[in-house]
Amino acid sequence: MSTTYLIKNAGVLGGDPQDLLLRDGIIADAGIVGPTPGTVVIDAGGLIALPGLVDLHTHLREPGREDAETVDTGTRAAALGGFTAVHAMANTDPVADTAGVVEQVWRLGREAGHCDVFPVGAVTVGLAGERLAELGAMADSAARVRVFSDDGKCVSDANLMRRALEYVKAFDGVIAQHAQEPRLTEGAQMNEGELSGILGLTGWPAVAEEAIIARDILLAAHTKSRLHVCHVSTAGSVDLIRTAKAKGHPVTAEVTPHHLILTEDLVRSYDPIYKVNPPLRTAADVRALREALADGTIDAVATDHAPHPQEDKDCEWAAAAMGMLGLETALSVVQQTMVDSGLMTWADVADRMSARPAAIGQVDDRHGRPIAIGEPANLVLVDPKAKRTVDRTGLASLSQNTPYQGMELPGAVVATFLRGTATVLDGKLA
Amino acid sequence: MRRHLLSTADLSHDDAVLILDTAEEIARLAARPIKKLPTLRGRTVVNLFFEDSTRTRTSFEVAAKRLSADVINFSAKGSSVSKGESLKDTALTLEAMGADAVVVRHSASGAAYRLANAGWSSSHVVNAGDGTHEHPTQALLDAFTMRRHLGGFDGRRITVVGDVLHSRVARSNVHLLATLGARVTLVAPPTLLPVGVESWPCDVSYDLDAAVPGSDAIMMLRVQRERMNGGFFPTQREYSRRYGLDGQRMAKLPDKAIVMHPGPMVRGMEISAEVADSDRSVIVEQVANGVSVRMAVLYLLLSGSESAIGHDEGQGHGSQQNQQNQNTEPKGAAA
């Protein structure tokens, strides 16, 4: 018999305080609820209740790079960040391109129990971009894969992308594209612009992202299949997606927390902690991304949590790995850039970090639900008044490659509940 | 006090002139029968070269030895050291050996900056060329050579021709010559100019013939073999015709104009043998001046605790800026 929790005076989606009774995995009662014997009461005065966050883009590194992260440590980080579901990217070793690998990741997630793990399947065998992986087998597996992505690599072959989009219609899947034209980004190290020229680092031009997005939008419209654009990073990409949506094309998009707050100026330090793909862009891009997230052009915040061991970052820029941690800081970054700035409400945060990503990932029967009686008790309690200084040594992730080291960020996850069971209480793993 | 020479962009006008004046004094001493100075006796200078460069390494070695420093040549190229943590581990090793200055050449842009600022080493760092970023002592020896021939920099027109995109020499020269008051024109096919070059403190042209008659000095950059097949221009012959300096073009230079090249040259490609060996060519002189300039740099960095070159650490491409950036919103964005 699981614990029954009575959450008192939580501001649901930032609204007026109410009580929530979590029993048998669901929200059993709401409004003004009196305590009953055996119930654990949590005083949530001043806290905000959101539906458990859903990440569409997480690198858990297992199998293959258990020195950087495991399903267990990565989902601990997720729970501490307020997530109740993560989509585990396919670029593991071996690649998640068969039913066997996705089921392994799915099972590891169940055993860890910190949050639901939904494996993403590779679009092409070995992420090689040559032939389709067994997408149907992964869809039919116990892992029930619906999101397919070669993330880290772009499905650059137009015909292969077309076939992938067509093929996943059979099981209502979605192709999540890492939009990066490979020839335009050979050896690319940072955003292409004035700064890359001065620093002598090979540029990663915005057009390399936008050219693929433009092509894929046309393919999605042509095939009438669902396209999801991973980690949108440029103002031009935002314009393309906005136009596509206005025309009713089946396109969704995500933005990472780091692209909402950090700019390419950080690369002046040549510190590879800021090396990420797509690269940090300009302040104008950051503004456009924030506006697009606020107006719904960009559907979701997705972390692109990318753990790397220290030796892959403590080196010269060109030799370093691309990627940064994100799970444990995502909500704070969104609060600072979107809520505290007045661009979004907490209800919008619930939409962009829970409801919409759950819908894109086809897990919205269980996640991203309204906070209402009878719904699954996947919840996060946030203290919006808290401040914390990021300390990379205090993170649950196995890796320490956070770009926010030493930064003060607003907000703290106080508690996370997965189907009524606390995964985090008092800001610590339960 | 600046402890390192990483970029000419970090040098003020006074810093640059001090280095050139010091080099001039040192050059005078070099004319004496006994060339060696006791200045850096007991100090250790490490030449840390991750890329082949006989010329630059030898130049630094001679410079350090003439100042009586102990010199260690550490060539990482060809050893088990390849990439990644090697730079850090090498830095820790040299630190443990008590290196006072590390002269570093590396294929990665920013490698010298990392060595100076990552907390791996407390040595003075001299950038001897980092990727496609900078090569400050090359620019200083170029400026030294120009000053000797042109008398000064005010209003002098310097034309730099060739693969600017991949050239650390061009970057260092543009910053330094602009600081010194010269007017620089970069000439290259559009494919070999970096994005954003229009914001650099120089003019840009695609037309070499238009730039030649107004040049007090013309500097030809090497076109590396891998660029020739990289699709940056159609053929070597077309490049030579449009952007090479041959006898005919040289004849259109003003009377006292000089021809420079940082070496190594590809004769017949960016420069004809006739031009390279002509009276106007100061290419061999550049090499000789390199020793004096590098002696001046090592001397100013290592002798005494005076603020010798430049300003406080963290200026320029410095970390202070980044700290600031971390803690604030992106510039201009709503809070």
Interface residues (C-beta under 8 A of the other chain):
Chain A: Q189 E192 G193 E194 L195 S196 G197 I198 L199 G200 L201 T202 G203 P205 I261 L262 T263 D265 L266 R268 S269 Y270 D271 T282 A283 A284 V286 R287 R290 E311 D312 D314 C315 E316 W317 A318 A319 T337 D340 S341 G342 L343 P403 Y404 G406 M407 E408
Chain B: A9 K83 G84 E85 S86 L87 K88 H106 S107 A108 S109 G110 A111 Y113 R114 N117 A118 D130 G131 T132 H133 E134 R168 R171 P194 V195 G196 V197 S199 W200 H317 G318 S319 Q321 N322 N325 Q326 N327 E329 P330 K331 G332 A333 A334 A335
